[in-house]
Amino acid sequence: MRHLLLTPALIAGLVGTAFVSHGAIADQRDPSLPKLFQFLKTTTSTDEAGALEDKIWSVWAETGDPALDKLMVRSSDAMDRNDFQAALQDLNTITTRKPNFAEGWNKRATVYYLMGDYEKALSDIGRTLELEPRHFGALSGLGLTNMKLGRDQAAVDAFERVLEIDPLYPNAKLNLELAKDAVKRNSI
């Protein structure tokens, strides 16, 4: 993920929009998200886009429950160690205890993807997108998973949706072109 200090103009625009949630409402329902997405869609700076993405991810990662927040961190650590079973155990707890928390489903989809269980990944991506239709990470995962399954047009559709939300999302344009090329190759 890209890290950068926000420019003064961007900071000024965000200050009045509850840029920091302070735990009042976390996750995909946070009131700061609409303004963050508005800036994300219109920025022409990859550095600003990266900073906005980072902020959105940090909001999405807040469960509002300190015990579940610890499980989120622990699951990420397990994923970093390729201990997918430990990550799944924590993420299963999160999705059971907080079924309307989109990032729990998204993170579990990522684990399933890394394990090669693409159908389960798709199921969890679907749940993520029900809860947060603007989830550019889940949409990118949808595209990648569909590519793995040879569903090239579905991958094209997913990457186009990513770019509608986040025009500068890393690798989305490249992945879109790869998926379009696969569609062309397979239609010949």
C-alpha positions in Angstrom: 0.0 0.0 0.0 1.2 3.5 -0.8 2.0 5.7 2.1 2.3 9.5 1.9 1.5 12.6 3.9 -1.6 14.3 2.7 -1.2 17.5 0.8 -2.5 20.7 2.5 -5.3 21.0 0.0 -6.5 17.5 0.6 -6.2 17.9 4.4 -8.3 21.1 4.3 -11.0 19.3 2.3 -11.1 16.4 4.7 -11.0 18.3 8.0 -14.6 19.2 7.9 -15.7 15.7 7.0 -15.0 13.7 10.1 -11.7 12.4 8.6 -11.0 10.5 11.8 -13.8 8.5 13.0 -12.8 8.5 16.7 -14.6 5.2 17.1 -18.1 6.7 16.9 -19.0 4.6 13.9 -16.4 2.4 12.4 -16.3 0.0 9.4 -18.1 0.6 6.1 -20.8 2.8 7.8 -18.4 5.4 9.0 -19.7 8.9 8.0 -16.3 10.0 6.7 -16.3 7.5 3.9 -18.6 9.3 1.3 -16.2 12.3 1.3 -13.1 10.1 1.2 -14.6 8.2 -1.8 -15.5 11.5 -3.5 -11.9 12.7 -3.2 -10.6 9.3 -4.3 -12.7 9.3 -7.5 -11.5 12.8 -8.5 -7.8 13.0 -7.5 -5.3 12.9 -10.2 -2.4 12.3 -7.9 -1.3 8.8 -7.2 0.2 9.9 -3.9 -3.1 11.4 -2.8 -5.0 8.3 -4.0 -2.7 6.1 -2.0 -3.2 8.2 1.1 -7.0 8.1 0.7 -6.9 4.4 0.1 -4.9 3.9 3.3 -7.4 6.0 5.2 -10.3 4.1 3.8 -8.7 0.8 4.7 -8.0 2.0 8.2 -11.7 2.9 8.6 -12.9 -0.4 7.2 -10.6 -2.3 9.6 -12.2 -0.8 12.7 -14.7 -3.3 14.1 -15.8 -1.1 17.0 -14.9 -4.0 19.4 -11.4 -4.1 20.9 -11.5 -7.9 21.1 -12.4 -8.3 17.5 -9.8 -5.6 16.5 -7.2 -7.8 18.2 -8.4 -10.8 16.1 -8.1 -8.7 12.9 -4.5 -7.9 13.7 -3.8 -11.5 14.7 -5.4 -12.8 11.5 -3.2 -10.4 9.4 -0.1 -11.6 11.3 -1.1 -15.2 10.6 -1.6 -14.4 6.9 1.9 -12.9 6.8 3.3 -16.2 8.2 1.2 -18.2 5.6 -0.6 -19.7 8.6 -4.0 -19.7 6.8 -5.7 -22.0 9.2 -5.0 -19.7 12.2 -6.1 -16.7 10.1 -9.3 -18.5 9.2 -10.0 -19.4 12.8 -9.9 -15.7 13.8 -11.8 -14.5 10.8 -14.5 -17.2 11.3 -14.9 -15.8 14.8 -15.1 -12.2 13.4 -17.7 -13.0 10.7 -19.8 -15.0 13.2 -19.7 -12.4 15.9 -20.1 -9.4 13.6 -21.7 -10.6 10.4 -22.3 -7.1 9.1 -18.6 -6.2 9.2 -17.5 -6.1 5.6 -13.8 -6.2 6.2 -14.0 -9.5 8.1 -15.6 -11.1 5.0 -13.1 -9.4 2.7 -10.1 -10.6 4.7 -11.4 -14.1 4.9 -12.0 -14.0 1.1 -8.3 -13.1 0.7 -7.3 -16.2 2.8 -9.5 -18.4 0.7 -8.0 -17.0 -2.4 -4.4 -17.6 -1.1 -5.4 -21.2 -0.3 -6.8 -21.7 -3.8 -10.4 -22.1 -2.7 -11.8 -19.7 -5.2 -15.4 -20.6 -4.8 -15.3 -19.8 -1.1 -13.4 -16.6 -1.9 -16.1 -15.6 -4.3 -18.8 -16.2 -1.7 -17.1 -14.0 0.8 -16.4 -11.3 -1.8 -20.1 -11.4 -2.6 -20.9 -10.8 1.1 -18.3 -8.0 1.3 -19.8 -6.2 -1.6 -23.4 -6.6 -0.2 -22.2 -4.7 2.8 -19.8 -2.3 1.1 -20.4 -2.0 -2.7 -17.5 0.5 -3.0 -15.0 -2.0 -1.6 -12.3 -1.6 -4.3 -10.2 -4.3 -2.6 -13.0 -6.8 -2.8 -13.7 -5.8 -6.4 -10.1 -6.3 -7.3 -10.2 -9.7 -5.6 -13.3 -10.5 -7.6 -11.5 -9.7 -10.8 -8.4 -11.8 -9.8 -10.5 -14.7 -8.6 -12.5 -14.7 -11.8 -9.3 -14.6 -13.8 -8.1 -17.7 -11.9 -11.3 -19.4 -12.8 -11.1 -18.5 -16.5 -14.2 -16.2 -16.2 -12.5 -13.5 -18.1 -15.5 -11.3 -18.9 -16.5 -11.3 -15.2 -12.9 -10.2 -14.4 -13.2 -7.4 -16.9 -16.4 -6.2 -15.3 -14.9 -6.3 -11.8 -11.8 -4.3 -12.8 -13.9 -1.8 -14.6 -15.9 -1.4 -11.4 -12.7 -0.9 -9.4 -11.6 1.9 -11.7 -15.1 3.6 -11.5 -14.5 3.9 -7.7 -10.8 4.4 -7.6 -9.4 5.4 -11.0 -5.8 5.2 -9.8 -6.0 1.8 -7.9 -2.7 0.0 -8.3 -2.6 -2.7 -11.0 -6.3 -2.3 -11.8 -5.6 -0.9 -15.3 -3.0 -3.6 -16.0 -5.3 -6.4 -14.7 -8.2 -5.0 -16.8 -6.0 -5.1 -19.9 -4.9 -8.7 -19.1 -8.5 -9.7 -18.7 -9.6 -8.0 -21.9 -6.8 -9.8 -23.7 -7.9 -13.1 -22.3 -11.5 -12.4 -23.5 -10.2 -11.7 -27.0 -8.0 -14.8 -27.1 -10.8 -17.0 -26.0 -13.3 -15.6 -28.4 -11.2 -16.4 -31.5 
